[in-house]
Amino acid sequence: MLENFKMNNYCHCGSGASSRISNFVIRLAIIYTFEVAVAMSQSVMMVNDAQGGFVYKEFQDPERDRLLYGHFPPNFTWATATAAYQVEGAWDEDGKGPSIWDTYSHQDGRIYNNHNGDVACDSYHKINEDVEMLKSLNVTHYRFSISWPRVFPEGVPSMKNMNEKGMQYYQDLVNALIAANIEPMVTLYHWDLPQTFQDTGGWENDIVAVYFAQYADLCFKQLGDRVKLWITFNEPKVVASGYGGARKAPGLGHQSTGVYRVTHNILKAHAKAWHVYDDKYRKNQGGQVGITLNCDWAIPASESEADRDAADRALQFGLGWFAHPIFVGDYPDVMKKQVLEKSRAQGLTSSRLPIFNEDEINTIRGTADFLGLNHYTSQMIAHHNSELMPSSYSSDQDILGWHDENWPKCGVSWLRPVPWGIRQLLKWIKEEYGDPAVFITESGIAEKSDVEPMLNDTWRMQYYTAYINEVLKAYILDDVDVRGYTAWSLMDNFEWADGYLSRFGLHYVDFNDPARPRTPKASAEIFADIVRNNGFPNPQILSKSSKYLSKLSSYLLFP
């Protein structure tokens, strides 16, 4: 049986070619056992096979969509995530300085119903409550971010400038997690740049990359004896969008060149921070440093060469924009070609995409111990000749993207559940970048409600069951080096331009109550069961009273 096979460890985690061969042999044994079991009984390997064994009625391809029984390796990372501005509150307490999101959300009309993160989930005052929620989910890790202006209110990092009370909050949080046997996974930058830096150009000013490395250095020094997983940046593509549009802070409109300058500097900042850790802390602290990128899976709208090329461009402009310089070296060729040709057609003598010199290429290449992947949905992609003006990152790609109207819907328009997309994206990353270690650092689904709690969230039960199972397929059947899955989010929180309207949490938060009480949604129990089982055990070997089996059968499977 497949569920009886477990990997002792990640065999190719620095142990050489022989262990990779061993890993491959074990996986062949798993697949062989899987095929034999299917031949013996059609119901052994797939959930509720007699009734179909599918999570979504919209997706019932027998070869693609059936749930697979099996387990992740024993050291698989299970986590939920939050971000400082979205949950902490205490926006001006204990010496914290303003961030660009404080400034942005205080401007009238920027956020739904003029919501802001001044109080948010009040996590700054609720460490113990948050840790209790984590314990109830059985997770091994908690991904959270450090607010740069909370620990360095003026931005410029030094021991002299450090806000002791702000740093003590993170010391206390890390200690509480470790006491609960939960490991911290810490993001250094989740969009809340100190406003003092934005006043001098923000991420368009390359001096910020130098300050970021100094900030990272001091965080490593203060917390690195207990934190073993560091993420430099969360979704730098979204950071850049705040310089190319009005929906994210700082809300600028420098479409033609701003986004490329920003990401150029972020890549240099990331590399500087990685080298600081590698040079000063790795030997004694023994941790890892990566980066988190967001990407939808791109599905060609047709079998035409033009649409297949367009889907590849979507991936290269989305993930490759950052992953290619880090894992291969320099920007993707197709991206350099597209932006240069567009720039020349617009009357420019050089590309709007900045150029790395050879030293910079070599400095950035190899600066990730793992890739963090935020993935929520997929898109249909077709080739489209975009207008030359106004110039923008979007029009540079010459694509159209949309959701198939037959896909399931949820509370936000940009997200349609397409479970098999995450498996396809993981396979693409393996092939494109030489099988890097991958942690899913965000994945989830939302409902919209700022009035009534929606606690019986079957849509979230479906989503996590299907998406996590597709990650399992990528691990077992495709030999992808995927090392963890992180649910977004631990609780409802401030969802950027949507304020408190869009809710991604496994726990409901009443934002109308000053105490910000948290209530588990029905999906919290399903997620906790999957974590407890470290995957998907065969219901035939479970007790008939199993909560996992009864809930799976009652809510999730369609004939």
C-alpha positions as CSV (number, residue, x, y, z in Angstrom):
1,M,0.0,0.0,0.0
2,L,1.2,3.5,-0.8
3,E,0.4,4.8,2.6
4,N,2.9,2.4,4.1
5,F,5.8,4.0,2.2
6,K,7.5,7.1,3.8
7,M,10.7,8.7,2.9
8,N,13.2,8.8,5.8
9,N,14.4,12.2,4.7
10,Y,14.8,14.4,1.7
11,C,17.5,12.1,0.2
12,H,18.8,14.7,-2.2
13,C,19.3,17.4,0.4
14,G,23.0,17.7,0.0
15,S,23.9,14.0,0.1
16,G,25.1,13.5,-3.4
17,A,24.2,11.5,-6.5
18,S,23.9,8.1,-4.7
19,S,21.2,9.4,-2.5
20,R,19.3,10.9,-5.5
21,I,19.4,7.4,-7.1
22,S,18.2,5.9,-3.9
23,N,15.4,8.5,-3.7
24,F,14.4,7.7,-7.3
25,V,14.4,3.9,-6.6
26,I,12.2,4.4,-3.6
27,R,9.8,6.5,-5.6
28,L,9.7,3.9,-8.3
29,A,8.7,1.4,-5.7
30,I,5.9,3.7,-4.5
31,I,4.6,4.1,-8.1
32,Y,4.9,0.4,-8.7
33,T,3.0,-0.4,-5.5
34,F,0.4,2.1,-6.6
35,E,-0.1,0.4,-9.9
36,V,-0.3,-3.0,-8.4
37,A,-2.8,-1.8,-5.8
38,V,-5.0,-0.3,-8.5
39,A,-5.0,-3.6,-10.5
40,M,-6.0,-5.5,-7.3
41,S,-8.8,-3.2,-6.4
42,Q,-10.1,-0.1,-8.1
43,S,-11.0,1.4,-4.7
44,V,-7.8,0.9,-2.9
45,M,-5.8,3.9,-4.1
46,M,-8.4,6.5,-4.9
47,V,-10.9,8.0,-2.5
48,N,-14.4,6.7,-2.8
49,D,-13.6,5.3,-6.3
50,A,-17.0,3.7,-6.7
51,Q,-18.5,7.2,-6.7
52,G,-15.8,8.9,-8.6
53,G,-13.5,10.2,-6.0
54,F,-13.4,13.9,-7.1
55,V,-13.4,17.0,-5.0
56,Y,-15.0,19.4,-7.6
57,K,-17.8,18.5,-9.9
58,E,-16.2,20.8,-12.5
59,F,-13.0,18.7,-12.5
60,Q,-13.6,15.0,-13.1
61,D,-10.8,13.9,-15.4
62,P,-10.1,10.3,-14.1
63,E,-6.4,10.5,-14.9
64,R,-5.9,14.0,-13.5
65,D,-8.4,14.8,-10.8
66,R,-8.9,11.8,-8.5
67,L,-7.6,12.1,-5.0
68,L,-4.5,10.1,-4.4
69,Y,-3.8,8.2,-1.1
70,G,-0.4,8.7,0.3
71,H,1.8,10.6,2.8
72,F,4.3,13.3,2.7
73,P,7.8,12.6,4.1
74,P,8.1,12.7,7.9
75,N,9.9,16.1,8.0
76,F,7.3,17.8,5.7
77,T,6.6,21.4,6.8
78,W,3.0,22.3,7.6
79,A,2.3,25.9,8.2
80,T,-0.2,28.8,8.1
81,A,0.9,32.4,7.3
82,T,0.2,36.0,8.1
83,A,2.0,39.3,7.5
84,A,2.8,42.1,9.9
85,Y,0.7,44.9,8.5
86,Q,-2.3,42.5,8.0
87,V,-2.5,41.3,11.5
88,E,-0.4,43.1,14.1
89,G,-2.2,46.5,14.5
90,A,-0.5,48.8,17.0
91,W,0.4,50.9,14.1
92,D,2.0,53.7,16.1
93,E,2.6,52.0,19.5
94,D,5.8,51.5,21.4
95,G,7.9,53.7,19.0
96,K,6.9,52.1,15.7
97,G,7.4,54.3,12.7
98,P,5.0,54.7,9.8
99,S,5.1,52.4,6.8
100,I,4.0,53.0,3.2
101,W,0.9,51.0,4.0
102,D,0.1,53.2,7.0
103,T,0.3,56.2,4.7
104,Y,-1.6,54.6,1.9
105,S,-4.5,53.2,3.9
106,H,-5.0,56.5,5.7
107,Q,-5.7,58.2,2.3
108,D,-9.4,58.5,1.6
109,G,-10.8,56.1,-1.0
110,R,-7.7,53.9,-1.3
111,I,-9.2,50.9,0.7
112,Y,-12.7,49.4,0.7
113,N,-14.9,51.4,3.1
114,N,-11.7,53.3,4.2
115,H,-10.5,50.4,6.3
116,N,-7.0,50.4,7.5
117,G,-4.5,48.2,9.5
118,D,-4.3,50.4,12.6
119,V,-5.7,47.6,14.8
120,A,-6.2,44.8,12.3
121,C,-6.3,41.5,14.3
122,D,-4.4,43.1,17.2
123,S,-1.8,40.3,17.1
124,Y,0.7,42.7,18.6
125,H,-1.2,42.1,21.9
126,K,-2.4,38.6,21.3
127,I,0.7,36.3,21.0
128,N,-0.7,33.6,23.2
129,E,-4.1,33.5,21.4
130,D,-2.4,33.2,18.1
131,V,-0.1,30.4,19.3
132,E,-3.1,28.5,20.7
133,M,-4.8,28.7,17.2
134,L,-1.6,27.4,15.6
135,K,-1.5,24.5,18.1
136,S,-5.1,23.5,17.3
137,L,-4.1,23.2,13.6
138,N,-1.2,20.8,14.4
139,V,1.2,22.8,12.3
140,T,4.9,22.4,12.5
141,H,5.7,26.0,11.4
142,Y,4.3,29.5,11.5
143,R,5.1,32.0,8.7
144,F,5.0,35.6,9.8
145,S,6.8,38.8,8.8
146,I,8.8,41.4,10.6
147,S,7.7,45.0,10.3
148,W,10.8,46.9,9.3
149,P,9.5,50.2,10.7
150,R,8.5,48.5,14.0
151,V,12.1,47.5,14.7
152,F,13.8,50.5,12.9
153,P,11.3,53.3,13.0
154,E,13.4,55.7,10.8
155,G,14.3,52.8,8.5
156,V,18.1,53.1,8.8
157,P,19.2,49.9,10.6
158,S,21.8,49.9,13.4
159,M,21.9,48.7,17.0
160,K,21.7,52.3,18.1
161,N,18.5,52.9,16.0
162,M,16.8,49.7,16.9
163,N,13.4,50.0,18.7
164,E,13.9,47.6,21.6
165,K,10.1,47.3,22.3
166,G,9.5,46.5,18.7
167,M,12.2,43.8,18.5
168,Q,11.0,42.4,21.8
169,Y,7.6,41.6,20.3
170,Y,9.3,39.3,17.8
171,Q,11.6,37.8,20.4
172,D,8.5,37.0,22.5
173,L,6.6,35.6,19.5
174,V,9.5,33.4,18.4
175,N,10.0,32.1,22.0
176,A,6.3,31.4,22.4
177,L,6.3,29.4,19.1
178,I,9.3,27.3,20.1
179,A,7.8,26.6,23.5
180,A,4.8,25.2,21.6
181,N,7.0,23.1,19.4
182,I,6.3,25.3,16.4
183,E,9.1,26.6,14.3
184,P,9.2,30.1,13.0
185,M,9.4,30.8,9.2
186,V,10.2,34.5,9.0
187,T,9.7,36.9,6.1
188,L,11.9,40.0,6.3
189,Y,9.8,42.1,3.9
190,H,6.1,41.7,3.3
191,W,5.4,45.1,1.6
192,D,5.6,47.5,4.6
193,L,8.6,49.8,3.7
194,P,9.4,52.5,6.2
195,Q,7.8,55.7,4.9
196,T,11.1,57.6,5.4
197,F,12.6,55.6,2.6
198,Q,9.6,56.1,0.3
199,D,10.1,59.8,0.8
200,T,13.4,59.5,-1.0
201,G,12.2,57.2,-3.8
202,G,11.5,53.9,-2.1
203,W,12.5,50.8,-4.0
204,E,13.4,53.0,-7.1
205,N,16.3,54.3,-5.1
206,D,19.1,51.7,-5.1
207,I,20.4,52.8,-1.7
208,V,17.4,50.9,-0.1
209,A,19.1,47.7,-1.2
210,V,22.0,48.5,1.0
211,Y,19.8,49.4,3.9
212,F,17.8,46.2,3.4
213,A,21.0,44.1,3.8
214,Q,21.8,45.9,7.0
215,Y,18.3,45.4,8.3
216,A,18.5,41.6,7.4
217,D,21.9,41.4,9.2
218,L,20.5,42.7,12.4
219,C,17.4,40.4,12.2
220,F,19.7,37.4,11.7
221,K,21.8,38.5,14.6
222,Q,18.8,39.0,17.0
223,L,16.7,36.0,16.0
224,G,18.8,33.6,13.9
225,D,19.7,31.4,16.8
226,R,16.1,30.2,16.8
227,V,14.9,31.0,13.3
228,K,16.1,28.5,10.7
229,L,13.9,29.5,7.7
230,W,14.2,33.0,6.4
231,I,12.4,34.6,3.4
232,T,13.9,37.8,2.1
233,F,10.9,39.2,0.1
234,N,7.3,38.2,-0.3
235,E,6.0,38.6,-3.9
236,P,8.4,41.2,-5.2
237,K,6.2,41.4,-8.3
238,V,3.4,42.8,-6.2
239,V,5.8,45.2,-4.5
240,A,6.6,46.5,-8.0
241,S,3.0,46.9,-8.8
242,G,2.7,49.6,-6.2
243,Y,5.0,51.7,-8.4
244,G,3.1,51.0,-11.6
245,G,-0.5,51.4,-10.4
246,A,-2.9,52.6,-7.7
247,R,-4.1,49.4,-6.1
248,K,-1.0,48.8,-3.8
249,A,1.2,51.1,-1.7
250,P,2.8,53.4,-2.5
251,G,0.2,53.8,-5.3
252,L,2.4,55.4,-7.9
253,G,1.8,55.3,-11.7
254,H,5.4,54.9,-13.1
255,Q,4.2,52.2,-15.5
256,S,6.9,52.3,-18.2
257,T,10.1,52.0,-16.1
258,G,9.3,52.1,-12.4
259,V,8.3,48.5,-12.0
260,Y,11.6,47.3,-13.7
261,R,13.8,49.6,-11.6
262,V,12.1,48.4,-8.4
263,T,12.5,44.7,-9.1
264,H,16.1,45.3,-10.3
265,N,16.9,46.8,-6.9
266,I,14.9,44.1,-5.0
267,L,16.9,41.4,-6.7
268,K,20.2,43.1,-5.6
269,A,18.8,43.6,-2.1
270,H,17.8,39.9,-1.9
271,A,21.3,38.8,-3.0
272,K,23.0,41.1,-0.6
273,A,21.0,39.7,2.3
274,W,21.6,36.1,1.3
275,H,25.4,36.7,1.1
276,V,25.3,38.4,4.6
277,Y,23.7,35.2,6.0
278,D,26.1,33.0,4.1
279,D,29.2,34.9,5.1
280,K,28.3,35.7,8.7
281,Y,25.7,33.4,10.1
282,R,25.2,30.1,8.2
283,K,28.0,28.2,9.8
284,N,26.9,28.9,13.4
285,Q,23.1,29.2,13.0
286,G,22.6,26.5,10.4
287,G,19.5,28.1,8.7
288,Q,18.4,28.7,5.2
289,V,17.5,31.8,3.2
290,G,15.1,31.9,0.3
291,I,12.6,34.2,-1.5
292,T,8.9,33.9,-2.1
293,L,7.5,34.4,-5.6
294,N,3.9,34.4,-6.7
295,C,2.7,32.8,-9.9
296,D,-0.5,31.5,-11.5
297,W,-0.3,28.5,-13.7
298,A,-0.6,29.5,-17.4
299,I,-2.8,27.3,-19.7
300,P,-2.5,27.9,-23.4
301,A,-5.9,28.9,-24.8
302,S,-5.3,26.7,-27.8
303,E,-2.8,24.3,-29.3
304,S,-1.4,27.0,-31.6
305,E,2.3,27.8,-31.3
306,A,1.4,31.4,-30.6
307,D,-0.7,30.6,-27.6
308,R,1.8,28.1,-26.3
309,D,4.5,30.7,-26.5
310,A,2.2,33.2,-24.9
311,A,1.7,30.9,-21.9
312,D,5.4,30.5,-21.6
313,R,5.9,34.3,-21.7
314,A,3.3,34.6,-18.9
315,L,5.4,32.2,-16.7
316,Q,8.7,33.9,-17.6
317,F,7.4,37.4,-17.0
318,G,5.7,36.2,-13.8
319,L,8.0,33.7,-12.0
320,G,11.1,33.9,-14.3
321,W,11.5,37.6,-13.8
322,F,13.0,36.8,-10.4
323,A,13.6,33.0,-10.4
324,H,15.8,33.1,-13.6
325,P,18.3,35.6,-12.2
326,I,18.5,33.6,-9.0
327,F,18.5,30.0,-10.2
328,V,20.0,30.4,-13.7
329,G,21.5,33.9,-14.1
330,D,20.1,37.2,-15.6
331,Y,16.6,37.9,-16.8
332,P,14.9,35.3,-19.1
333,D,15.9,35.8,-22.7
334,V,12.3,36.1,-23.9
335,M,11.7,38.9,-21.4
336,K,14.8,40.8,-22.5
337,K,13.8,40.4,-26.1
338,Q,10.2,41.5,-25.6
339,V,11.0,44.6,-23.5
340,L,13.8,45.7,-25.8
341,E,11.7,45.4,-29.0
342,K,8.8,47.2,-27.4
343,S,11.2,50.0,-26.1
344,R,12.7,50.5,-29.6
345,A,9.2,50.6,-31.2
346,Q,8.4,53.3,-28.6
347,G,11.3,55.4,-29.8
348,L,13.7,54.6,-27.0
349,T,17.4,53.8,-27.7
350,S,17.7,51.3,-24.9
351,S,15.5,48.8,-23.1
352,R,13.3,49.9,-20.2
353,L,14.4,46.7,-18.5
354,P,17.7,47.4,-16.7
355,I,20.8,45.4,-17.5
356,F,22.8,43.4,-15.0
357,N,26.6,43.5,-15.4
358,E,28.5,40.3,-15.2
359,D,29.5,40.8,-11.6
360,E,25.8,41.4,-10.6
361,I,24.7,38.3,-12.5
362,N,27.2,36.2,-10.7
363,T,26.4,37.8,-7.3
364,I,22.7,37.1,-7.7
365,R,23.0,33.6,-9.2
366,G,22.6,30.9,-6.6
367,T,21.3,33.1,-3.8
368,A,18.4,30.9,-2.7
369,D,18.5,27.8,-0.5
370,F,14.9,27.2,-1.4
371,L,12.1,28.8,-3.5
372,G,9.0,29.9,-1.7
373,L,5.9,29.7,-4.0
374,N,2.6,31.5,-3.4
375,H,0.0,30.0,-5.7
376,Y,-3.7,30.4,-5.7
377,T,-5.2,30.0,-9.2
378,S,-4.6,29.4,-12.9
379,Q,-5.3,31.4,-16.0
380,M,-6.1,30.7,-19.7
381,I,-3.5,32.6,-21.8
382,A,-3.6,33.6,-25.4
383,H,-1.3,35.7,-27.6
384,H,-2.3,39.3,-28.1
385,N,-0.5,42.1,-29.8
386,S,-0.8,44.8,-27.2
387,E,-0.9,48.5,-27.9
388,L,2.6,50.2,-27.8
389,M,1.4,53.1,-25.7
390,P,1.1,53.6,-22.9
391,S,4.0,51.4,-22.2
392,S,3.7,49.0,-19.2
393,Y,4.8,45.7,-17.8
394,S,1.5,44.2,-18.8
395,S,1.6,45.3,-22.4
396,D,5.2,44.2,-22.7
397,Q,4.1,40.6,-22.5
398,D,1.7,40.5,-25.5
399,I,-0.8,38.2,-23.8
400,L,-4.4,38.0,-22.7
401,G,-5.3,36.1,-19.5
402,W,-8.7,35.1,-18.2
403,H,-10.5,32.5,-16.2
404,D,-12.6,29.8,-17.8
405,E,-16.2,30.5,-16.8
406,N,-16.7,26.8,-16.2
407,W,-14.2,26.8,-13.3
408,P,-15.5,27.1,-9.7
409,K,-15.9,30.6,-8.3
410,C,-15.2,32.1,-4.9
411,G,-15.5,35.4,-3.1
412,V,-12.8,37.2,-5.0
413,S,-12.9,37.7,-8.8
414,W,-9.2,37.1,-9.4
415,L,-9.2,33.6,-7.9
416,R,-10.8,30.5,-9.4
417,P,-9.9,27.1,-7.9
418,V,-8.0,25.0,-10.4
419,P,-6.3,22.4,-8.2
420,W,-4.2,20.6,-10.9
421,G,-2.6,24.0,-11.8
422,I,-0.4,23.8,-8.7
423,R,1.0,20.4,-9.7
424,Q,1.7,21.6,-13.3
425,L,3.5,24.7,-11.9
426,L,5.6,22.6,-9.6
427,K,6.6,20.3,-12.5
428,W,7.5,23.4,-14.6
429,I,9.7,24.8,-11.8
430,K,11.5,21.5,-11.5
431,E,12.2,21.3,-15.2
432,E,13.0,25.0,-15.6
433,Y,15.3,25.5,-12.6
434,G,16.9,22.2,-12.0
435,D,14.6,20.8,-9.2
436,P,15.1,23.4,-6.5
437,A,13.7,22.8,-3.0
438,V,10.2,24.4,-3.0
439,F,8.0,25.4,0.0
440,I,4.4,26.4,-0.8
441,T,4.4,29.6,1.3
442,E,0.8,30.7,0.6
443,S,-2.2,29.0,-0.9
444,G,-5.9,29.6,-0.1
445,I,-9.4,30.8,-1.0
446,A,-11.6,33.7,0.1
447,E,-15.2,34.5,0.9
448,K,-16.5,38.1,1.0
449,S,-18.4,39.2,4.0
450,D,-18.0,42.2,6.3
451,V,-21.3,41.5,8.1
452,E,-22.1,37.9,8.8
453,P,-19.6,35.2,9.8
454,M,-19.4,32.4,7.2
455,L,-18.2,29.5,9.4
456,N,-19.4,26.5,7.4
457,D,-16.8,27.1,4.7
458,T,-17.1,24.0,2.5
459,W,-15.4,25.9,-0.3
460,R,-12.2,26.1,1.8
461,M,-12.5,22.4,2.8
462,Q,-12.7,21.6,-0.9
463,Y,-9.8,23.9,-1.8
464,Y,-7.3,22.6,0.7
465,T,-8.2,19.0,0.2
466,A,-7.8,19.3,-3.6
467,Y,-4.7,21.6,-3.7
468,I,-2.8,19.7,-1.0
469,N,-3.6,16.4,-2.8
470,E,-2.1,17.9,-6.0
471,V,1.0,18.8,-4.1
472,L,1.2,15.2,-2.9
473,K,0.9,14.0,-6.5
474,A,3.8,16.3,-7.5
475,Y,5.9,14.9,-4.7
476,I,5.1,11.2,-5.2
477,L,4.4,10.9,-8.9
478,D,6.5,13.7,-10.4
479,D,9.5,13.5,-7.9
480,V,9.3,17.3,-7.2
481,D,11.4,18.4,-4.3
482,V,8.4,20.1,-2.5
483,R,9.1,20.4,1.2
484,G,6.1,22.2,2.8
485,Y,2.6,23.6,2.4
486,T,1.4,26.8,4.0
487,A,-2.2,27.8,4.2
488,W,-3.1,31.5,3.7
489,S,-4.3,32.4,6.2
490,L,-4.3,31.6,9.9
491,M,-7.1,34.0,10.4
492,D,-9.1,36.7,8.5
493,N,-7.1,39.8,8.3
494,F,-6.6,43.1,6.4
495,E,-6.6,42.1,2.8
496,W,-5.0,45.1,1.3
497,A,-7.3,47.1,-1.0
498,D,-10.2,44.9,0.0
499,G,-9.8,45.8,3.7
500,Y,-11.7,43.4,5.9
501,L,-14.2,42.4,3.1
502,S,-12.3,39.5,1.7
503,R,-11.6,36.7,4.2
504,F,-9.0,34.0,3.7
505,G,-8.7,32.8,7.2
506,L,-9.1,29.3,8.8
507,H,-10.4,31.4,11.7
508,Y,-13.1,34.0,11.6
509,V,-12.2,37.4,13.2
510,D,-14.9,39.8,14.3
511,F,-13.5,43.2,13.3
512,N,-16.5,45.0,14.8
513,D,-15.5,43.8,18.3
514,P,-12.6,45.7,19.9
515,A,-11.4,42.4,21.4
516,R,-11.0,40.9,17.9
517,P,-12.3,37.4,19.0
518,R,-11.2,34.5,16.8
519,T,-13.5,31.6,15.9
520,P,-12.4,28.5,14.0
521,K,-14.2,27.8,10.7
522,A,-15.2,24.3,9.7
523,S,-12.2,24.2,7.4
524,A,-9.8,24.5,10.4
525,E,-10.7,20.9,11.4
526,I,-10.3,19.5,7.9
527,F,-6.9,21.2,7.5
528,A,-5.8,20.0,11.0
529,D,-6.8,16.5,10.0
530,I,-4.7,16.6,6.8
531,V,-1.8,17.9,8.8
532,R,-2.3,15.3,11.6
533,N,-2.3,12.5,8.9
534,N,0.6,14.1,7.0
535,G,-1.4,13.6,3.9
536,F,-4.3,11.4,2.8
537,P,-4.6,7.9,4.4
538,N,-6.7,5.2,2.8
539,P,-10.2,5.4,4.4
540,Q,-10.3,1.6,4.3
541,I,-7.8,1.4,7.0
542,L,-9.4,4.1,9.1
543,S,-12.0,3.6,11.8
544,K,-15.5,4.2,10.5
545,S,-15.8,7.0,13.2
546,S,-12.9,8.9,11.7
547,K,-13.6,12.6,11.5
548,Y,-11.4,12.8,8.5
549,L,-13.4,10.2,6.6
550,S,-16.8,11.4,7.6
551,K,-16.1,15.0,6.8
552,L,-14.4,14.1,3.5
553,S,-17.4,12.0,2.5
554,S,-20.0,14.5,3.6
555,Y,-18.6,17.7,2.2
556,L,-16.0,17.1,-0.4
557,L,-16.6,14.2,-2.9
558,F,-18.8,14.3,-5.9
559,P,-20.0,11.3,-7.9
